[in-house]
């Protein structure tokens, strides 16, 4: 393997990690984001399977969080409020009265490259001061993205805070296995090993658990996404598709996505207990993607592996991190063919 670093501006860089067969991943330190990911189909033709901006500088104003590292908290925090050591803390709201995601995706990260025989890692690092986005604690974050000759992307999340805080990190890549990121994903087959999901309230806040079995959210067997989008289910119509946290069972891989025509397969293994599965319902169709493609709604799907969304109203505290407690989770995206 080898890598190439390109300076888009003095501060914004892209880092391309190349496998021997031509497969490659393009990363940027702007938001510690994935820009492009080229892997072969069943005919050994390379295709880009993620959505990315044509203009790399747009990653610092990334409203859709394309490919970005998300923090301090992935997803929505109800009423933008957290409670730490009995004290209620008001965070800055950015989606109505709620806080969505936080500011990590709009920051410049430092990085270093670690080169080995069969894989290359890019270690993105960020120091987040106490009070950033209103959260307590000085937090040091390492996000290590490793790409190998077997077309596996491994993301390791490590962090440490000097005070009790809330932390929930993920990657927000949008996947389309056809290799044509502006085409609809209705022909993709989705399988998820999950026992329950969190329903969404009318304002998209995750509410209470509901069993997946025998519901529209039962992906224990592969389900065609086009059929899912056509279902008359209030949870699907409320979100315009999928945008729900799924509790994952321990059997791996927990998620499998197949594009049957070109034969690409994506499996997801993670040590996180949840994944928010989002079907691109609110993609900005004015955005220009790589290769000068127009963005389209429901042209990609996200697997945002993470902790249960924080809510002190609903007594969900999995995303609390104690002072000097190590935060460490891993997600592996594996690309193969039928």
C-alpha positions as a Markdown table, in Angstrom:
| # | Residue | x | y | z |
|---|---|---|---|---|
| 1 | Unk | 0.0 | 0.0 | 0.0 |
| 2 | Unk | 0.9 | 3.6 | -0.4 |
| 3 | Unk | -0.5 | 7.1 | 0.4 |
| 4 | Unk | -0.6 | 10.5 | -1.1 |
| 5 | Unk | -1.2 | 13.8 | 0.7 |
| 6 | Unk | -2.5 | 16.8 | -1.2 |
| 7 | Unk | -2.7 | 20.3 | 0.2 |
| 8 | Unk | -6.0 | 21.8 | -0.9 |
| 9 | Unk | -5.3 | 24.9 | 1.0 |
| 10 | Unk | -2.5 | 25.7 | 3.6 |
| 11 | Unk | -4.7 | 24.1 | 6.3 |
| 12 | Unk | -7.0 | 21.6 | 4.5 |
| 13 | Unk | -5.4 | 18.4 | 3.2 |
| 14 | Unk | -6.7 | 15.2 | 1.6 |
| 15 | Unk | -5.0 | 11.9 | 2.3 |
| 16 | Unk | -5.4 | 9.1 | -0.2 |
| 17 | Unk | -4.7 | 5.5 | 1.0 |
| 18 | Unk | -4.1 | 3.2 | -2.0 |
| 19 | Unk | -4.4 | -0.6 | -2.1 |
| 20 | Unk | -2.4 | -2.5 | -4.7 |
| 21 | Unk | -5.4 | -3.5 | -6.7 |
| 22 | Unk | -6.5 | 0.2 | -7.1 |
| 23 | Unk | -9.0 | 0.4 | -4.3 |
| 24 | Unk | -8.5 | 3.5 | -2.3 |
| 25 | Unk | -10.0 | 5.8 | 0.3 |
| 26 | Unk | -9.7 | 9.6 | 0.4 |
| 27 | Unk | -9.8 | 11.3 | 3.7 |
| 28 | Unk | -9.6 | 15.0 | 4.8 |
| 29 | Unk | -8.6 | 16.6 | 8.1 |
| 30 | Unk | -11.5 | 19.0 | 7.6 |
| 31 | Unk | -14.0 | 17.3 | 9.9 |
| 32 | Unk | -11.9 | 14.1 | 10.0 |
| 33 | Unk | -14.1 | 13.1 | 7.1 |
| 34 | Unk | -14.3 | 10.4 | 4.4 |
| 35 | Unk | -14.4 | 12.0 | 1.0 |
| 36 | Unk | -14.4 | 9.0 | -1.4 |
| 37 | Unk | -14.1 | 5.2 | -1.1 |
| 38 | Unk | -13.3 | 3.2 | -4.3 |
| 39 | Unk | -13.8 | -0.5 | -4.1 |
| 40 | Unk | -14.4 | -3.2 | -6.9 |
| 41 | Unk | -17.7 | -4.8 | -7.9 |
| 42 | Unk | -18.1 | -8.4 | -8.9 |
| 43 | Unk | -16.6 | -7.6 | -12.4 |
| 44 | Unk | -13.6 | -6.0 | -10.6 |
| 45 | Unk | -14.7 | -2.5 | -11.8 |
| 46 | Unk | -13.9 | 0.2 | -9.2 |
| 47 | Unk | -16.7 | 2.5 | -8.0 |
| 48 | Unk | -17.0 | 5.2 | -5.4 |
| 49 | Unk | -19.4 | 4.0 | -2.7 |
| 50 | Unk | -19.8 | 7.1 | -0.5 |
| 51 | Unk | -21.2 | 10.5 | -1.0 |
| 52 | Unk | -18.6 | 13.3 | -0.9 |
| 53 | Unk | -18.4 | 17.0 | -1.8 |
| 54 | Unk | -16.7 | 18.1 | -5.0 |
| 55 | Unk | -15.3 | 21.1 | -3.2 |
| 56 | Unk | -13.2 | 19.9 | -0.3 |
| 57 | Unk | -13.4 | 23.3 | 1.5 |
| 58 | Unk | -17.1 | 22.6 | 2.0 |
| 59 | Unk | -16.2 | 20.0 | 4.6 |
| 60 | Unk | -15.8 | 23.0 | 7.0 |
| 61 | Unk | -19.4 | 24.0 | 6.3 |
| 62 | Unk | -20.8 | 20.4 | 6.1 |
| 63 | Unk | -24.5 | 20.8 | 6.8 |
| 64 | Unk | -25.2 | 17.2 | 5.8 |
| 65 | Unk | -22.2 | 15.9 | 7.8 |
| 66 | Unk | -21.1 | 13.9 | 4.7 |
| 67 | Unk | -18.5 | 11.4 | 5.8 |
| 68 | Unk | -17.6 | 13.5 | 8.9 |
| 69 | Unk | -16.6 | 12.5 | 12.4 |
| 70 | Unk | -19.4 | 13.5 | 14.7 |
| 71 | Unk | -19.1 | 14.8 | 18.3 |
| 72 | Unk | -19.4 | 15.7 | 21.0 |
| 73 | Unk | -22.7 | 13.9 | 20.7 |
| 74 | Unk | -24.0 | 12.0 | 17.7 |
| 75 | Unk | -27.7 | 12.6 | 17.1 |
| 76 | Unk | -30.1 | 14.8 | 18.9 |
| 77 | Unk | -30.0 | 15.8 | 22.6 |
| 78 | Unk | -33.6 | 16.6 | 23.7 |
| 79 | Unk | -34.1 | 20.3 | 24.6 |
| 80 | Unk | -30.3 | 20.7 | 24.2 |
| 81 | Unk | -30.0 | 19.9 | 27.9 |
| 82 | Unk | -27.7 | 17.5 | 29.9 |
| 83 | Unk | -27.5 | 16.9 | 33.6 |
| 84 | Unk | -24.0 | 16.4 | 35.1 |
| 85 | Unk | -23.6 | 15.7 | 38.9 |
| 86 | Unk | -27.1 | 17.0 | 39.5 |
| 87 | Unk | -26.6 | 20.3 | 37.7 |
| 88 | Unk | -28.6 | 21.0 | 34.5 |
| 89 | Unk | -26.5 | 22.4 | 31.7 |
| 90 | Unk | -28.1 | 24.2 | 28.7 |
| 91 | Unk | -26.3 | 23.6 | 25.5 |
| 92 | Unk | -26.7 | 25.8 | 22.4 |
| 93 | Unk | -29.6 | 24.5 | 20.3 |
| 94 | Unk | -29.1 | 24.2 | 16.6 |
| 95 | Unk | -32.3 | 22.3 | 15.4 |
| 96 | Unk | -35.3 | 23.9 | 16.9 |
| 97 | Unk | -34.9 | 23.5 | 20.7 |
| 98 | Unk | -32.6 | 20.6 | 20.4 |
| 99 | Unk | -28.9 | 20.0 | 19.7 |
| 100 | Unk | -27.9 | 17.9 | 16.7 |
| 101 | Unk | -24.4 | 16.4 | 16.5 |
| 102 | Unk | -22.2 | 19.2 | 17.7 |
| 103 | Unk | -19.2 | 21.0 | 16.1 |
| 104 | Unk | -16.5 | 18.3 | 15.6 |
| 105 | Unk | -17.5 | 17.9 | 11.9 |
| 106 | Unk | -16.7 | 21.6 | 11.2 |
| 107 | Unk | -13.3 | 21.7 | 12.8 |
| 108 | Unk | -9.8 | 21.1 | 11.4 |
| 109 | Unk | -8.2 | 18.1 | 13.0 |
| 110 | Unk | -4.5 | 17.3 | 13.3 |
| 111 | Unk | -3.3 | 14.0 | 11.9 |
| 112 | Unk | -0.4 | 11.6 | 11.5 |
| 113 | Unk | 0.0 | 8.7 | 9.1 |
| 114 | Unk | 1.2 | 5.2 | 10.2 |
| 115 | Unk | 2.3 | 3.0 | 7.3 |
| 116 | Unk | 2.5 | -0.8 | 7.5 |
| 117 | Unk | 2.9 | -3.5 | 4.9 |
| 118 | Unk | -0.8 | -4.4 | 4.5 |
| 119 | Unk | -2.6 | -1.4 | 5.9 |
| 120 | Unk | -2.2 | 2.3 | 6.5 |
| 121 | Unk | -3.7 | 4.3 | 9.4 |
| 122 | Unk | -4.5 | 8.0 | 9.6 |
| 123 | Unk | -4.8 | 9.1 | 13.3 |
| 124 | Unk | -6.9 | 12.2 | 13.6 |
| 125 | Unk | -6.5 | 14.1 | 16.9 |
| 126 | Unk | -8.5 | 16.9 | 18.4 |
| 127 | Unk | -8.5 | 18.8 | 21.7 |
| 128 | Unk | -12.0 | 20.1 | 22.7 |
| 129 | Unk | -11.9 | 22.7 | 25.4 |
| 130 | Unk | -14.3 | 22.6 | 28.3 |
| 131 | Unk | -17.3 | 24.7 | 27.3 |
| 132 | Unk | -17.1 | 23.8 | 23.6 |
| 133 | Unk | -20.7 | 23.6 | 22.5 |
| 134 | Unk | -21.5 | 24.0 | 26.2 |
| 135 | Unk | -20.2 | 20.6 | 27.3 |
| 136 | Unk | -18.0 | 20.3 | 30.4 |
| 137 | Unk | -14.6 | 18.7 | 30.4 |
| 138 | Unk | -11.4 | 19.2 | 28.4 |
| 139 | Unk | -11.6 | 16.2 | 26.0 |
| 140 | Unk | -8.8 | 14.8 | 23.9 |
| 141 | Unk | -10.0 | 12.7 | 21.0 |
| 142 | Unk | -8.2 | 10.3 | 18.7 |
| 143 | Unk | -10.0 | 8.8 | 15.7 |
| 144 | Unk | -7.9 | 6.3 | 13.8 |
| 145 | Unk | -9.0 | 5.3 | 10.3 |
| 146 | Unk | -7.2 | 2.2 | 8.9 |
| 147 | Unk | -7.6 | 0.9 | 5.3 |
| 148 | Unk | -6.1 | -2.4 | 4.3 |
| 149 | Unk | -5.6 | -4.6 | 1.2 |
| 150 | Unk | -8.7 | -6.6 | 2.0 |
| 151 | Unk | -10.8 | -3.5 | 1.5 |
| 152 | Unk | -11.7 | -3.1 | 5.2 |
| 153 | Unk | -12.1 | 0.3 | 6.8 |
| 154 | Unk | -11.6 | 0.2 | 10.6 |
| 155 | Unk | -12.4 | 3.2 | 12.7 |
| 156 | Unk | -11.1 | 3.3 | 16.3 |
| 157 | Unk | -12.6 | 6.0 | 18.6 |
| 158 | Unk | -10.5 | 6.9 | 21.7 |
| 159 | Unk | -11.1 | 9.8 | 24.1 |
| 160 | Unk | -10.3 | 11.0 | 27.6 |
| 161 | Unk | -11.9 | 13.8 | 29.6 |
| 162 | Unk | -10.7 | 15.6 | 32.7 |
| 163 | Unk | -14.2 | 16.0 | 34.0 |
| 164 | Unk | -17.5 | 14.1 | 33.8 |
| 165 | Unk | -19.2 | 14.9 | 30.5 |
| 166 | Unk | -21.3 | 13.5 | 27.7 |
| 167 | Unk | -19.6 | 11.9 | 24.7 |
| 168 | Unk | -20.9 | 9.9 | 21.8 |
| 169 | Unk | -18.8 | 9.7 | 18.6 |
| 170 | Unk | -19.6 | 8.3 | 15.2 |
| 171 | Unk | -18.8 | 8.6 | 11.5 |
| 172 | Unk | -21.5 | 9.9 | 9.2 |
| 173 | Unk | -20.6 | 8.4 | 5.8 |
| 174 | Unk | -23.4 | 7.9 | 3.3 |
| 175 | Unk | -23.1 | 4.6 | 1.4 |
| 176 | Unk | -24.4 | 3.7 | -2.1 |
| 177 | Unk | -22.9 | 0.4 | -3.3 |
| 178 | Unk | -23.9 | 0.9 | -7.0 |
| 179 | Unk | -20.9 | 3.1 | -7.5 |
| 180 | Unk | -23.2 | 6.0 | -8.7 |
| 181 | Unk | -23.8 | 8.1 | -5.6 |
| 182 | Unk | -26.7 | 10.1 | -7.1 |
| 183 | Unk | -28.8 | 7.0 | -7.9 |
| 184 | Unk | -31.6 | 5.9 | -5.6 |
| 185 | Unk | -30.8 | 3.0 | -3.1 |
| 186 | Unk | -34.1 | 1.3 | -3.4 |
| 187 | Unk | -32.6 | -1.7 | -5.0 |
| 188 | Unk | -30.2 | -2.3 | -2.0 |
| 189 | Unk | -31.0 | -5.1 | 0.4 |
| 190 | Unk | -30.6 | -4.4 | 4.1 |
| 191 | Unk | -30.1 | -6.9 | 6.9 |
| 192 | Unk | -29.7 | -5.9 | 10.6 |
| 193 | Unk | -29.3 | -8.0 | 13.7 |
| 194 | Unk | -31.4 | -6.0 | 16.1 |
| 195 | Unk | -33.9 | -6.8 | 18.8 |
| 196 | Unk | -35.4 | -3.3 | 19.3 |
| 197 | Unk | -35.3 | 0.2 | 17.9 |
| 198 | Unk | -36.2 | 3.6 | 19.4 |
| 199 | Unk | -39.3 | 5.2 | 18.0 |
| 200 | Unk | -39.1 | 8.9 | 17.0 |
| 201 | Unk | -41.3 | 11.6 | 18.5 |
| 202 | Unk | -42.9 | 14.1 | 16.1 |
| 203 | Unk | -39.8 | 16.4 | 16.5 |
| 204 | Unk | -37.5 | 13.4 | 15.6 |
| 205 | Unk | -36.3 | 12.9 | 19.2 |
| 206 | Unk | -35.7 | 9.2 | 20.0 |
| 207 | Unk | -38.3 | 8.2 | 22.5 |
| 208 | Unk | -39.1 | 4.6 | 23.6 |
| 209 | Unk | -38.0 | 1.1 | 22.7 |
| 210 | Unk | -40.1 | -1.0 | 20.4 |
| 211 | Unk | -39.4 | -4.6 | 19.3 |
| 212 | Unk | -38.2 | -5.0 | 15.8 |
| 213 | Unk | -39.8 | -8.4 | 15.3 |
| 214 | Unk | -42.7 | -8.5 | 12.9 |
| 215 | Unk | -42.5 | -4.7 | 12.4 |
| 216 | Unk | -41.5 | -2.5 | 9.5 |
| 217 | Unk | -38.1 | -2.4 | 11.2 |
| 218 | Unk | -37.5 | -6.1 | 11.2 |
| 219 | Unk | -34.4 | -6.7 | 9.1 |
| 220 | Unk | -33.6 | -10.1 | 10.5 |
| 221 | Unk | -34.0 | -11.2 | 6.8 |
| 222 | Unk | -32.8 | -9.0 | 3.9 |
| 223 | Unk | -35.4 | -6.4 | 3.1 |
| 224 | Unk | -35.5 | -4.4 | -0.2 |
| 225 | Unk | -35.2 | -0.7 | 0.7 |
| 226 | Unk | -37.7 | 0.3 | -2.0 |
| 227 | Unk | -40.4 | -1.9 | -0.3 |
| 228 | Unk | -39.5 | -0.2 | 3.0 |
| 229 | Unk | -40.0 | 3.3 | 1.6 |
| 230 | Unk | -43.4 | 2.3 | 0.3 |
| 231 | Unk | -44.8 | 1.1 | 3.7 |
| 232 | Unk | -47.6 | 3.0 | 5.4 |
| 233 | Unk | -46.0 | 3.3 | 8.8 |
| 234 | Unk | -46.2 | 6.4 | 10.9 |
| 235 | Unk | -42.6 | 6.0 | 12.0 |
| 236 | Unk | -41.4 | 5.9 | 8.4 |
| 237 | Unk | -43.6 | 8.7 | 7.2 |
| 238 | Unk | -42.6 | 10.9 | 10.1 |
| 239 | Unk | -38.9 | 10.7 | 9.3 |
| 240 | Unk | -39.4 | 10.3 | 5.5 |
| 241 | Unk | -37.7 | 6.9 | 5.7 |
| 242 | Unk | -35.2 | 5.5 | 8.2 |
| 243 | Unk | -33.6 | 7.8 | 10.8 |
| 244 | Unk | -33.8 | 5.5 | 13.9 |
| 245 | Unk | -31.5 | 4.1 | 16.5 |
| 246 | Unk | -31.3 | 0.3 | 16.3 |
| 247 | Unk | -30.1 | -1.7 | 19.3 |
| 248 | Unk | -27.6 | -4.2 | 17.9 |
| 249 | Unk | -27.2 | -7.9 | 18.9 |
| 250 | Unk | -23.7 | -9.2 | 19.6 |
| 251 | Unk | -23.6 | -11.6 | 16.6 |
| 252 | Unk | -21.3 | -10.1 | 13.9 |
| 253 | Unk | -21.5 | -8.7 | 11.4 |
| 254 | Unk | -24.5 | -6.8 | 12.8 |
| 255 | Unk | -25.4 | -5.1 | 9.5 |
| 256 | Unk | -25.2 | -6.3 | 5.9 |
| 257 | Unk | -26.0 | -4.2 | 2.8 |
| 258 | Unk | -26.1 | -5.7 | -0.7 |
| 259 | Unk | -26.4 | -4.1 | -4.1 |
| 260 | Unk | -27.4 | -7.2 | -6.2 |
| 261 | Unk | -26.7 | -5.8 | -9.7 |
| 262 | Unk | -23.1 | -4.9 | -9.4 |
| 263 | Unk | -22.6 | -7.4 | -6.5 |
| 264 | Unk | -21.0 | -5.1 | -3.9 |
| 265 | Unk | -21.5 | -6.1 | -0.3 |
| 266 | Unk | -20.9 | -4.0 | 2.8 |
| 267 | Unk | -20.9 | -5.6 | 6.3 |
| 268 | Unk | -20.6 | -3.6 | 9.5 |
| 269 | Unk | -19.1 | -4.9 | 12.8 |
| 270 | Unk | -19.0 | -2.7 | 15.8 |
| 271 | Unk | -18.4 | -2.7 | 19.6 |
| 272 | Unk | -21.0 | 0.0 | 19.9 |
| 273 | Unk | -24.4 | -1.1 | 21.1 |
| 274 | Unk | -26.4 | 1.0 | 18.7 |
| 275 | Unk | -26.5 | 2.2 | 15.1 |
| 276 | Unk | -28.6 | 5.1 | 13.8 |
| 277 | Unk | -29.6 | 4.0 | 10.3 |
| 278 | Unk | -30.5 | 7.0 | 8.2 |
| 279 | Unk | -31.7 | 6.6 | 4.6 |
| 280 | Unk | -30.7 | 10.1 | 3.3 |
| 281 | Unk | -34.3 | 11.5 | 3.6 |
| 282 | Unk | -33.1 | 15.1 | 3.9 |
| 283 | Unk | -30.1 | 15.2 | 1.5 |
| 284 | Unk | -29.7 | 18.7 | 0.1 |
| 285 | Unk | -30.4 | 18.2 | -3.6 |
| 286 | Unk | -28.6 | 21.5 | -4.4 |
| 287 | Unk | -25.2 | 20.0 | -3.2 |
| 288 | Unk | -22.6 | 19.0 | -5.8 |
| 289 | Unk | -20.9 | 15.7 | -5.2 |
| 290 | Unk | -17.6 | 14.3 | -6.4 |
| 291 | Unk | -17.4 | 13.8 | -10.2 |
| 292 | Unk | -19.8 | 16.8 | -10.4 |
| 293 | Unk | -22.9 | 14.6 | -9.5 |
| 294 | Unk | -26.0 | 16.1 | -8.2 |
| 295 | Unk | -27.1 | 15.0 | -4.7 |
| 296 | Unk | -30.4 | 13.2 | -4.4 |
| 297 | Unk | -32.7 | 12.3 | -1.5 |
| 298 | Unk | -32.5 | 8.6 | -0.5 |
| 299 | Unk | -29.5 | 8.1 | -2.7 |
| 300 | Unk | -27.4 | 6.7 | 0.2 |
| 301 | Unk | -27.7 | 5.2 | 3.6 |
| 302 | Unk | -25.8 | 5.9 | 6.8 |
| 303 | Unk | -24.8 | 3.4 | 9.6 |
| 304 | Unk | -24.0 | 5.7 | 12.5 |
| 305 | Unk | -22.6 | 3.3 | 15.1 |
| 306 | Unk | -22.8 | 4.9 | 18.5 |
| 307 | Unk | -24.0 | 4.7 | 22.1 |
| 308 | Unk | -27.7 | 5.1 | 23.0 |
| 309 | Unk | -28.7 | 8.7 | 22.4 |
| 310 | Unk | -28.4 | 10.7 | 25.6 |
| 311 | Unk | -31.6 | 12.0 | 27.3 |
| 312 | Unk | -31.9 | 12.9 | 31.0 |
| 313 | Unk | -35.6 | 13.2 | 30.4 |
| 314 | Unk | -35.9 | 9.6 | 29.4 |
| 315 | Unk | -33.1 | 8.4 | 31.8 |
| 316 | Unk | -30.7 | 7.3 | 29.0 |
| 317 | Unk | -27.2 | 8.0 | 30.3 |
| 318 | Unk | -25.0 | 5.5 | 28.4 |
| 319 | Unk | -23.2 | 8.5 | 26.8 |
| 320 | Unk | -22.0 | 9.8 | 30.1 |
| 321 | Unk | -18.2 | 9.7 | 30.5 |
| 322 | Unk | -16.6 | 9.9 | 33.9 |
| 323 | Unk | -13.4 | 12.0 | 34.5 |
| 324 | Unk | -10.3 | 10.0 | 33.3 |
| 325 | Unk | -12.5 | 7.1 | 32.0 |
| 326 | Unk | -11.2 | 5.8 | 28.7 |
| 327 | Unk | -13.6 | 6.0 | 25.8 |
| 328 | Unk | -12.9 | 3.3 | 23.3 |
| 329 | Unk | -15.1 | 1.8 | 20.5 |
| 330 | Unk | -14.4 | 0.2 | 17.1 |
| 331 | Unk | -16.4 | -0.1 | 13.9 |
| 332 | Unk | -15.2 | -2.1 | 10.9 |
| 333 | Unk | -16.8 | -1.5 | 7.4 |
| 334 | Unk | -15.9 | -4.5 | 5.2 |
| 335 | Unk | -16.4 | -4.4 | 1.4 |
| 336 | Unk | -16.7 | -7.7 | -0.5 |
| 337 | Unk | -18.6 | -9.0 | -3.6 |
| 338 | Unk | -21.2 | -11.6 | -4.2 |
